[in-house]
Amino acid sequence: MKDQNHVQLRRLGGLAVLGVVMVLGVACGGSDSASTETNAPATTEGSVTSDPVENASNRDGQTIKVGVVNNDSLLPAFRIGAEVAIAAINAGGGINGAQIEVVSCAADASPEGSINCANQMIEENVAIAYTALDLGSDAAIPIYDEAGIPYITTNGWGTVQESNANSFILHAASSASFLGPLKTFKDLGLTKVGYVTDVNFAGTPYEAKLKNYAEILGLEVTPIYLDPASPDWTSAVANFKSQGIEAITGFLGEIQCIGLVSATTAVGFEGAVFASSCNLYLDVVPDLAVGTYNQADIWTTLAYDEAPAEVQARLDEYSANMTAGGHEALISGFAHVSYGGWMELQEILSAIPNDQEVNGESVKATIVSQVFPGYFGPDLHCGEALWADSPSACHASIAVFQIEKAADGRLIRKLYSDFADNSALVNGE
């Protein structure tokens, strides 16, 4: 889909790491040295596992103020998806009658920008700080902690928030995306894996994670780190081919996926190619994309035909609301991530007893009190620490797709493996 998101990604060019973060939900540039609590969110004893209890609509006349932070200069679609969802929620009666008021802040991906937004949220006394996309957000976590404002996002944008008691990542742990390609190769019976990236994470926790997961799965992984200023994907793939590598993946964003997939064709690599969670390469090199694998932690419009009927209905409603809001060009981009996140937050906020104020304390108590239904993907088990190294994540499941060409010439994502929680593989269970 050649939407506005994709145009912006082309313009980002050298900011390759952004694609990695947005597509994989892998934390980038986080710091473990921030002075913040690093325990998992507390799980309430005897948590309810049924659908959330419905409250009567007796918040009429109330307003719930929420923060929405986004790196607008990078991908405004993340913010737009949230705003379209909130508008739909308000039009449908709000949160048990209360209307949601949005306090927006455009961060600039720097720690200083994220801190400025956090201070604004405190001044505005928001109930929650929802971050759509903010690559500097780890710097703001201690500020939200001190203020008692829960930090909520759909994907982890830093290592601090992934293990912070005041942070809730509604969708899959970043490590689930990290493991997904390796588990797929294992299932395919492939053991010699090439791992290529133009983000040099040698000596970082990500390198240790890659080695650990490879050892657990019995894979022999060979990494190649490319020069980010001038990445030579063809040379890397040729190197892998000469070593008898059977499958290739990497720490990849949209631009990097195009480079990798193009290179595998150029050198005649015939093994399995896993193009992360990328979308853009399906438009740019569609003929080369056939047969590749990719993954997602929620159902998307690009896998509409494979989704369950109830999810298809939600995707239809999402598309209709985006179109009505004048954002039809963004439907197949990243807007659906925040849209689905806010539909999940609607369930969470609606479950707060109506005799309680909607504030940081009541939100945190409620979000861990029961299992909430996922909107485009798996249910949310916030506070259960499903993934050992990312306990703030509310689910741990990834679905894998293989790209095929339909009879009408369209590229389609065929489900290779349904949403699966592989956390037991790495949690020592």
N, C-alpha and C positions, 0 to 999 in steps of 0.2 A: 504494500500500500504506500503510494507516494504521498504521504500526508505531511503536514507542516512539521511534525516532530522529525521526520526523516530529513527534510530539508535542513533543519537546524543541526542535525547530527553531521551532515556533510560539511557544514560550515565550521563545526567544532574542530574537525581535522586533527590537529595535534593533541587535543585534549582527550587522548585515547582512553585514559583511565575512567573518564566519566561514563563511557559506554559500558565499561565493565561493571561499574557500580549500579547503574540503572537497570541493566539487563539481568545481572546475576543477583543483585541485592548483596554483593560481597562488600564488606566494609573496606574503605580505602582511605589511607592517611589517618587512621585513628590513632589515639595515644593511650597507652595503658597507664600513663603516669598521672592522669587527672585525679584530683582528690575527690572521689565520689564513692558511694556505697556500691559494692560489687557483688552483692548477693542476688540470687534470683528473686523475682516477685513472690511474695508469700502466697501459698495456696490455702484457701479456707478449708478447714476440716469438714468432711462430709459434703463436699461440693456436689451440687445438683448436676446431673448429666442429662436431664431432659431439656425440652425447649424452654426458653426463658419465660418466666411468669409474666402474664400481661397485667398491666396496671390500668385502672380506669382513667379516662381522660379528664383529670382534674387539675392539670397545670395551666388551664386556660388563663391567658393574660400574662403568663410568665415569659421571661426571656433567658435563654441559656447562652452565655457568651463563650465562644471558643476561638482559639488561635489557629490560624493556618499560615504556616511558614513554607516558603518555596524559593528555590533558586530560579527566579523568573527569567533571568538572562540566559539560562541554559535550556530549560524545558518548561514553559508555562503550562503545558498540557497537564502536568501533575496537579497544579493548582486548579485548573479549569475543571478537571474531573471531580474534584472535591466540591467545588462551588456548584456545579450542576446537580450533584447528588443532594447537597444541602438544600438547594432550591426545591427539588422534588420532595424532599422530606417535609419541608415547611408547607408546601402546597397540599400535602397529604395529611395535614394535621399536626405536624411537628413532633415533638417528644411529649406524648401524652397531653397534647394541647399547647405546650410551650413552643415558642418560635426560637430558632437558632440564629444568633447574631454572630457574624464572622468578623474577627479582627485579623486582617491580613498584614503580613510583613514579608517583603522581598529581601531575603538574605543574598549574599554574593559569593557563597561557597568558602568564605574565609572564616576563621574562628571569630574574628572581631564582628563580622556581620551577623553570625549566629548569636553571639552574646548580646548584641544590640537588639535583636528580635526577642530574645528571652526577657530582657529588661522591659521591653514594650509590653509583652504579655503579662508580666507581673503588674505593671502600672494599670493595665486594663482589667486586671482581676479575672482572667479567663478561667474556666473550669478545667479545660484541658489544653495542652499545646500540641496540636496536630502538625506534624511535619510531613509535607508531601515529598519534597526532595530538598535536602540540604547537606551538602558534602562537608560542611564545617560544624555540623550539629553536635558532635561529641563535646565541643568546647562549652556548649550551653547546658549540658547535663547537670553539672554541679549547681548551677543557678536554679534550674527547675527543681532539683532535689530540695534545696534550702527553702524554696517558696512553697513546696508541697503541691506543685502543679504536675500532674502526670504527663510524661512525654510519650506521645503515641504516634506511630508511623506504620506504614505497611511493610517496609523493608528496612533492614539495618543499614545505616549510612556511616557506621563507625564501630570500632571494637568496644568502646566504653559502654555505649547504650545496649550492646548485645548481652551484657551481664550486669545490668543495673536494676535495682529493685523498684525504681520509680519509672522504668521504661517498659513499654509494651509494643512489640513488633508484631502486628496482626498476622502477617503471612510467614512464609517459611524461613527457617534459620538459614543464614547465608551458607553455612557449612553443608546444608542439604543440596544446594546448587553446586557446591564444590565437589560433592561426592557423586552427584547424578551421572555425569559422563563416565566416571571410572566404574561405577556399578553396572552401567549399561555394557561397557566393554567386557566386564567379567561375565555377564549373562550371555554375551555373544561368543564366549569361549576364546576371547582375545587376551593375551597377556603382555605383549610388548607394546607399550604406549608411548607416543611422543607427545610432549606437553610444551606448547610454544606460546610466548607472550612478549609484548613489547613493554611490559611493566616488570622491571627487575625486582622481584621480591626475594632474592637470595638473602638468607640470613634473617628473614622476617618470620612471624608466626605462620604465614601462608605457606612458606616453603616447608616448615615442619609439619604442617597439616597435610600437605601433598604427600610427603614421604610416609607419614603415619597411615593415611588412607590406602596408599599403594601397598604397604606392608600387610594391612588387615585383609585386603582383597587378593593378595598374592599376585600383584602386578609388578612388572619391571617398567618403571617410568623414567624416561630420559627427557630432561627439560632443556629447552633452548631459549635463552633470553635475547631478544632482538634489540637493536638500537632504536629507541623510540623516535629519534629524529629522521631515521632512514631505514625502516624495517624491511628486510629482504625476506619475504615470506617464501618465495620460490627456492631460495638457497636452503632455508630451514627444512622445507618439505623434502627437497632432494637429499639432504643429509639424513633425514629420517628414513627415506626409502632405501638408501644405501646400507643402513643398519638393520634392515629387515623389520622395521616398525610395522605393526599390524593395524594400529588405530591412532588417530590424532585428535587432540582437543587442546584447550588452553584457557588462559585467563583473558577472555575476549570480550570486546565491545562490538558495536555494529560495524565500524570501519575495519576492525581486525578480522571479523568473520568474512567480510568480502575478500580481504587479502588472503586468508587461509584457504577458502574454498576455491578461489581462482588459482592459487598456487598448486593445489592438489591435482587439478585438471592439467595444468601446464606441464607438470613433471610425470603425469601418468600414474599417480598414486592410486592404488585400487583397494586400499583398506577402508575401514570405517572412519568417517569424519563427523565429529560432534561439534556443531556450531553454537555452543552455549545456548542462550535464550534469544538469539538474534532474529530479527524480522527483516531488516533492510536488504540483506543479501538476496532474499526471495524476489525482490523487485529488480535489483541491479544485475544479478547474474542468475536469472531464473533457471536456465538450462543446466547450469552447473550445480544448482541447489538440489536437484532431484537425487534422492538416495541418502542425503545427509540426515543427521539426527539433531534435534534440539529439545529444549525442556521448558517447562513453565510451572509456577506454583499455584496458578489459578487458571480457569478456563478463559480463553480470549476469543474475540471475533474471528481470529485467524484459524481457530480450531472449532468453529461453530458446529459443523456437521457431526463432530465427534462428541460434543457435549451432551449431557443428559437433558431431557426435555425441559425440566424445570429451570435449568441453567440457560438453555436457549431462550426461554421466555424472558429471563432477566436480561440477557444480552440484547434482546429485541427492545425491551423497555429502555435500557441504557442508550441504545442507538437512537431511539425516538426522542429521548430527552436531550441528547447531545445535538441532534438535528434541530429541535425546537429552540435550543439556545444559540443557534448559529455556529455550532462547532462541528459540523458534519465532517470536515476535513481531518479532524482529530480522532475520529471514532476508532480507527485501527491502531492508534498510537498508544501512549502511556496513560491517557486519561482514565482508562477503565480501571487502572490499579487503584487510584485514589477514590474513584466513584464506588467501587466495590468495598473499599475500606470504610467509607462513610455509611454505606448501607449496613455494614456490620456494626458500626458505632451506634447507629440508630437503635439496634436491638439492645445494645449494652446500656445506653443512656435510658431507654424506655423501661429497663428492668429495675432502675433505682426506685425504691418506694416513694410514692408521691408525697409522703409526709416528710421526706428528707430533701434538703437543698442539694441541687446538683453542683457539686464542687469537687476539688481534688480528692478529698477523703472518701466521699461516697462513690466516686467513679472507680477508685482503686479497689475499694471493698467489693464492688459489684463485678468488676471485670474478671476477678479471680474466683467468684462465688459459684460459677456454673459454666457448663460448656455452651458456647454460643454458636449458632449456625453460621457457617461460611456463606458468603453471597455468590461469588463466582468460583469458590474452591472449597477446600476441606474446612471442617468445623474448627472453632478456636478454643484452645485449651490454655488460655493465658494463666500464667502463674504455676504451671505444672513442670516447668523446666524440662521440656521434651528433649532438648538437644543439649548435651553437657557443656559445650563451649559457647552456646548461645541461648542461655536459659530465659532470656526475655522474649524469645520467639513464641508465638501462639500456636503455630503448627509446624510440622517437620516433613511435609509430604511434597514430592515432586512427581510430575508426570512427564514421560518422554514420548516424543513424536518422531516419525520419519516422514520426510518430505516426498510426496508423490505427485504425479501429474494426472489430473482427472481426464475423463473422456473429452470434456469440452476445452481442454488445454489449460485450465486453471491449476495452479499449484495448491495442494491441500496438505494439511497436517494429519496424517493417519496415526492414531494412537498406537504406540509400541508397547508401553507399559503404563498402566493406570497409576493414579496418585498412590504413592507408597511411602510409608514412613520407614526410612532406613536407619533411624537413630540408634537402634539396638546394635548395629554393626560397629559403631564408634563410641558408644557409651559404656562399653565393657560389660554388656549384659549377656 
